[in-house]
Amino acid sequence: EAGVAQSPRYKIIEKRQSVAFWCNPISGHATLYWYQQILGQGPKLLIQFQNNGVVDDSQLPKDRFSAERLKGVDSTLKIQPAKLEDSAVYLCASSLGQGNSPLHFGNGTRLTVT
Amino acid sequence: LAKTTQPISMDSYEGQEVNITCSHNNIATNDYITWYQQFPSQGPRFIIQGYKTKVTNEVASLFIPADRKSSTLSLPRVSLSDTAVYYCLVGDLYNQGGKLIFGQGTELSVKP
């Protein structure tokens, strides 16, 4: 099966600019996650979708971050305006969302804010 | 949410068996234990998952004692390619996929 696709692979922007990341989960996976991974740390959950509804966004900095999952398939994560501390890898993951199905991760988008 | 504690780093040599222990003292009844492996510039990859006793697949074994307050990931005869960060996660996967929280992970270094 095709894996989780993310783009772009790398992005460099200046602080206060905006940026968007795209994720295409594995076909049929109902649950989609966005994680932020700062260098040297474990991934931190930003938002979790079940189909096109938000299950958990308690860790999402809503003053600058937004995410949507239209039609319950692809998802975009946006940062506006970006700060230096947003420099990280943004990982998208998906799962069947049933029983004990594991998460499948994409390879992430590495964001550098200068 | 159950918090996990793992060693920050471990060293091993090729051909050895490696055991990485994770502590999760406040694990809940519905929580499963899942281990992921992450290589540089890649997303985490699922290794193994269990609820109690022992689980084995083609990659690793997972040992869970009766009280479930810890678990041990066992990698038999490691090779250089097993050098990676290993994460132990605890969560209720039946709850709409669960809210899986990553800790800092264990950085395993395999030497020739």
Interface residues (C-beta under 8 A of the other chain):
Chain A: V4 A30 T31 Y33 Y35 Q41 G42 P43 K44 L45 Q48 Q50 V55 D56 L91 A93 S95 L96 G97 Q98 G99 N100 S101 P102 L103 H104 F105 G106 N107 G108 R110
Chain B: Y32 T34 Y36 S41 Q42 G43 P44 R45 F46 Q49 Y87 L93 Y94 Q96 G97 K99 L100 I101 F102 G103 Q104 G105
